[in-house]
């Protein structure tokens, strides 16, 4: 494939969505053709799945059901949007991808990582990120940011299911992400989420520029 898949990962409230937005504006100025998307919810079918996954009314959702819903969202996403964009030669900037499932449903929920890896492989059809930007910060900082954001945007119920999880869950997710970054240093770039938005943005632009 001729395009580049750049994924943004991190715990709740790490600031990745803001950095995706900023990176997209930079790509526009460069005249680079790109697709900005997210998981879950990159497609119309995915948006329906997202409503199930993130609504606080669904706290009773079984962990395996949750995993399969993420896999379904990803399979539709890759086939409908991501693969066609890469084949066109576009860059794809994705707010979360397969690593999030390993971190959240594997490390966070305790589901078997081999099962998750198998499902990820089936869903992605072999599509893998060229670069993964992991924005890391302490769980307490991220959660306070995320809860404040949801409150300001009126999403406390509609998209607050993961923010409602106990701190220990988010600690496991964070540690899972850091282990993945350590295991794949050629793909992951670790960014300090406690630094200013401008500092993080400059680091990201430096990394993206190397691909232009």
N, C-alpha and C positions, 0 to 999 in steps of 0.2 A: 504494500500500500504506500502511496506517495505522501499522504498527509501525516500529521503528527497528533498523537493523543496525549494531552497534558491533563493530569488529574490533580485535584486539590483535596487533601484529606486533613482530618483532625477531629478532636472532640467537639462537643457542643460549645458554641460561643468562641471558637478559636479565631474567627474573622475570615475564614476562607471564602465565604460568599462575597464579602466586600472586595477581597483581592481578585476574585474572578472578574468582578465588574470592572475593576481598574485595569486589569490585564486586557480585557476586551476593548476598552476604550483606547488603549495603547496600540493594539493590533489594528484597529480602525485607522488610526493615524499613520500606521506603516503601510496601509493599503493591502493588508494581508487578509485573504478570504478565510473565514473561520465560522465555526458553530459553537455557540455557548449553550450548554445544557446542564442537566443535573440528574441525580438519582436520590431517591425515587422521584418519578414524575416528569421525565423528559418528553414523554409522548402523551397523547390523550388517554390511552389505556393506562399508562403509568400514573397519570394524575388521579385516576380513580383508585388505583392501588395505593397511592400515597395517602389519600384520605383515610383509608382503612389503617394503614401502618402508623400514622402519626396522631390520630385522634385519641385524646385521653379517655374517651368512653370505651376504648378497646384495650384497657389494661389487662384483660383476661386472655388476650390473644396468645395462643400457645407458641412456644419458641420455634418449633419446627414449622408451624404454619407461617410464622413471621419470615423464616428463612426462605420458604418456598415462594412467598409473595415477592420478596426481593429478587429472587432468581427469575420469576416471571416478568417483573418490571425490567430487569436487565436484558433478558432475551429479546423482548419487544424493542427496547431502546437501541440495542446494537444493530438489529436487523432493519429497523425503520429509519434510524437517524445516523448513528455513529459510523457504521461500515460504509454506507453510501457517501458520507462526507469525506472520509479518509480516502476512498477510491477516487473522489474528485480532486484530491490534492489539498483539501482544506485542513486547517488546524482545528482540532476539537478540544475545547476547554470544558472539562466536566467536573462539576461540584459533587464529589464522591463517585466511587466506582467500586470495583470488586474488592479492593483492600478493606473497604468499610465493612463489608459483610464478614470478612475474617476477623476484624477487630470487634465488631459489635455482637454478632451472633456466635462467633467462635470464642473469643476471649471474654466478652461480656456475658453471654448467655451460657457458655460452657458446652456448646454443641461441638460435635466431632469436626476437627479441621479438615480431615481428609474428605469427609462428606461435603463440606462447604467448598473445598477446592474442586471437587468433581462437578458440583452444580455450577460453580463459576465458569469452569471450562465449557460446560454444555451451553450456558447462557451467552457467553462471549464469543463462542466459536473460534477461540484462539486470539481474539483481539486483546492486546495488552498495551498498557501505557508506555510511551517513550520516556516520559518524565513524570514523577509523582512529587508534588510539593506538599510536605507534611508540616503544618503549622502547629507547633506544640506549645502548651502552656499549662500551668497548674489547674487541676480540675475545679477547685473552688472559684478561681477567676473566670474560667470559661462558663461554668454553670450560672454564675451571677449575671454575666453578660447576656447569656441566652434567655434566661428568665425575664430579665428586664426588656430585652428586644421583643419577646413574645407578648409581654404585657403592653408595650407601646404600640405594637401592630395589631393587637386584638386577636392573637393566635394562641393564647394560653390553653384553650380547649382543643382547637382544631389541629394544632401542630405541636403540642407540648408533651406527648407521651413519653419520649425519652428523657426530657428534662425532669420529669417526675420520678425517674429512677433514683435509687439510693446512690450516695456518693461512691460506695464501694464498686458498684457497677461501672461507673465512669472511670474509676482508677484502673480497673482491669482493661477497659477499652484503651486507655492511654498507654498502659504498659504494652499491650498488644501491638499498637502502632509503632512504638519505639523499637520493639523487637524486630518487626518487619523491616524498618529502616536500617537497622544494624545488619540484618541478613542480606539486604540488597542495596548496598551503598552506591552501586552504579546507576540505579534507577531513582532512588529516593534522594531528596534534598530536604534536610531538616532546618526549619526556620523557627526563630524564637518569637512566639506569639505575644510575649509581654512587651516587645519593642513597639515603637509607634507605627501607625499604618503606613506612613511615608517610608520609613526605613525598610519595612517588609516589602513594600511595593518596589523599591529600588533593587532589593536583592532578587526579587522575582524577574524584573526586567533584565537584569544582568544574565540570569539563567536562560530566559527566553531568547535573548539576543544571540546567544551562541548557536541557536537553531536557524536563524535567518540567513 
